[in-house]
Amino acid sequence: MKKRVSARSPGRAASRTAASRPAVRDVSPSPSSDPLRPLVLFILALAALAYLGGIVWAGVATLVDPSREPELPAIVTYAITAVGGLLATHFGAVFGISQLSGGAPQALHRFWKWVSLPVRAEGVTTTLDWMQIAAAYLYVGSLLLAVVLWAVDGLSPLASRALINMTFTLVGVFAGIGAVALNVKK
């Protein structure tokens, strides 16, 4: 068995630094070449339709008979709750990430530039994807839709609980954005 001998001298190999090593190439697929992306978009579109459809269903059921609280099918309630929870969590993350710069919240004027705001954390720079931004807008729009549907019913206490809860959630969103705008720290 022959021993492999390196053409490099031992001193030369030891003197190589991390900066002089070849960079590791990222082999992850780009978003445009990801074969699962159309499936993910399709499933997200179905979830968004189920969510918005559930909100409209709750609003129509409230307006059809304003004398009593409507009973929604369980699947409609689950769609509103599950997708709404996902979007709420996502909205908080996207809004928080968009405001991140050295760990401190920025003024609200940065909020209007968040679509193209680069995110910097520990030397990594990234931008928010259009799908992430669309989901954040979908969430805020759905909360506004719930408020409008409940307002059309005259803010009745007999309205669908889903509409009432979503309206109170919007108040929480206003408080969170207000805290960031005022740079209130924990």
C-alpha positions in Angstrom: 0.0 0.0 0.0 1.5 3.3 -1.1 1.2 6.4 1.1 -0.2 9.5 -0.6 2.2 12.4 -0.4 0.9 15.9 -0.7 2.6 18.2 -3.2 2.2 21.0 -0.6 4.5 21.5 2.2 3.2 21.2 5.7 3.8 24.8 6.4 1.8 25.9 3.4 -1.2 23.9 4.4 -1.1 25.2 7.9 -0.9 28.8 6.7 -4.2 28.7 4.8 -6.8 30.7 6.6 -10.6 30.5 6.4 -10.7 33.5 4.2 -8.4 31.9 1.6 -10.5 28.6 1.5 -12.9 28.3 -1.4 -16.4 29.4 -0.5 -19.0 26.8 -0.1 -21.5 27.1 -2.9 -25.2 27.2 -2.0 -26.8 24.3 -3.9 -30.4 25.0 -2.6 -32.9 25.5 -5.5 -33.8 29.0 -6.3 -37.5 29.8 -5.8 -38.1 29.8 -9.5 -36.7 26.3 -9.9 -38.3 24.7 -6.8 -40.6 22.0 -8.2 -42.8 22.2 -5.0 -43.4 25.9 -5.2 -46.6 25.6 -7.4 -48.0 23.1 -5.0 -47.3 25.3 -2.0 -48.8 28.3 -3.7 -51.9 26.2 -4.6 -52.3 25.0 -1.0 -51.8 28.5 0.4 -54.4 29.9 -2.1 -56.9 27.2 -1.0 -56.2 28.1 2.7 -56.7 31.8 2.0 -60.0 31.1 0.1 -61.2 28.9 3.0 -60.3 31.6 5.5 -61.9 34.5 3.6 -64.9 32.3 2.7 -65.3 31.5 6.4 -65.3 35.1 7.4 -67.8 36.0 4.7 -69.9 33.0 5.8 -69.9 34.2 9.4 -70.9 37.7 8.2 -73.7 36.5 6.0 -75.0 34.2 8.7 -75.0 37.1 11.1 -76.9 39.4 8.8 -79.5 36.8 7.7 -80.9 36.5 11.3 -79.6 39.3 13.5 -82.0 38.2 16.3 -79.7 35.3 17.3 -76.1 34.3 17.3 -75.4 32.2 14.2 -74.1 28.6 14.5 -71.3 28.1 12.0 -70.3 24.6 10.8 -67.3 23.3 12.7 -65.1 23.3 9.6 -65.8 27.0 9.0 -64.8 27.8 12.6 -61.7 25.7 12.3 -60.7 27.3 9.0 -61.0 30.8 10.5 -59.2 29.8 13.7 -56.3 27.8 12.1 -55.5 30.0 9.2 -56.1 33.2 11.3 -53.7 31.9 13.9 -51.1 31.1 11.2 -51.5 34.6 9.6 -51.3 36.3 13.0 -48.1 34.6 13.8 -46.7 35.3 10.4 -47.8 38.9 10.5 -46.0 39.4 13.8 -42.8 37.8 12.5 -42.8 39.7 9.2 -43.5 43.0 10.9 -40.9 42.3 13.5 -38.3 41.2 11.0 -39.0 44.2 8.8 -38.3 46.5 11.7 -35.1 44.7 12.8 -32.0 46.7 12.6 -29.5 46.0 15.3 -32.2 44.5 17.5 -34.0 47.8 18.1 -37.4 48.8 16.7 -37.3 51.5 14.1 -39.7 54.4 13.6 -43.0 53.7 11.7 -41.8 55.5 8.6 -39.6 52.4 8.0 -42.9 50.4 7.9 -43.8 51.9 4.6 -40.5 50.7 3.1 -40.7 47.2 4.4 -41.4 45.5 1.1 -37.9 46.1 0.0 -36.3 46.4 3.4 -33.3 44.1 3.7 -33.0 42.2 6.9 -29.7 42.0 8.6 -29.1 39.5 11.4 -25.7 38.2 12.3 -24.1 39.0 9.0 -27.0 37.5 6.9 -28.8 39.8 4.6 -32.2 38.8 3.1 -35.4 40.4 1.9 -39.0 39.6 2.5 -40.6 37.5 -0.3 -43.7 38.8 -2.1 -45.7 35.9 -0.7 -44.8 36.9 2.8 -45.9 40.5 2.2 -49.1 39.3 0.6 -49.9 37.1 3.6 -49.4 40.0 5.9 -51.7 42.2 3.9 -54.3 39.3 3.7 -54.3 39.1 7.5 -54.8 42.8 8.0 -57.4 42.9 5.2 -59.3 40.0 6.7 -59.5 41.7 10.1 -60.8 44.9 8.5 -63.4 42.7 6.6 -64.6 41.2 9.9 -64.9 44.7 11.4 -67.0 45.9 8.4 -69.3 42.8 8.5 -69.8 43.3 12.3 -70.4 47.0 11.8 -73.1 46.3 9.1 -74.8 44.3 11.8 -74.7 47.3 14.1 -72.0 45.8 16.3 -74.6 43.5 17.8 -73.5 41.2 20.7 -75.4 38.5 18.9 -73.1 38.6 15.9 -70.8 35.7 15.1 -68.1 35.2 17.7 -65.6 34.9 14.9 -66.3 38.5 13.7 -66.2 39.9 17.3 -63.0 38.2 18.1 -61.3 39.3 14.9 -62.3 42.9 15.6 -60.7 42.7 19.1 -57.6 41.2 17.4 -57.4 44.2 15.1 -57.3 46.4 18.2 -54.3 44.3 19.4 -52.6 44.8 16.0 -53.1 48.6 16.3 -51.5 48.5 19.8 -48.5 46.4 18.6 -47.9 48.7 15.6 -48.3 51.7 17.9 -45.7 50.4 20.3 -43.3 49.9 17.5 -44.0 53.4 16.1 -43.4 54.9 19.5 -40.3 52.8 20.0 -41.6 51.4 23.2 -39.2 48.8 24.6 -40.1 45.9 26.8 
